[in-house]
Amino acid sequence: MNLREYKMNERIKEFEKQCWDNQTNHLNVEKFAQLIVWECAYVMDKDADHPFVSRGSILKHHFGLE
């Protein structure tokens, strides 16, 4: 399964490129998960002052999962 098959934003595709191992032709899932967690933390810190928007909505919008 390739992430390009799903409708996600360019940030996720960038993470995939950073975590793809050409030698094994597999995704480094641990590194991929770490990048997503770091990005989520960054978004939550940056957008924490929006009182009328749920954090879940902020994250879904950021990753293009609306």
Beta strands, then each sheet from edge to edge (+ up, - down):
strand 1: 20-21
strand 2: 26-27
sheet 1: 1+ 2-
end
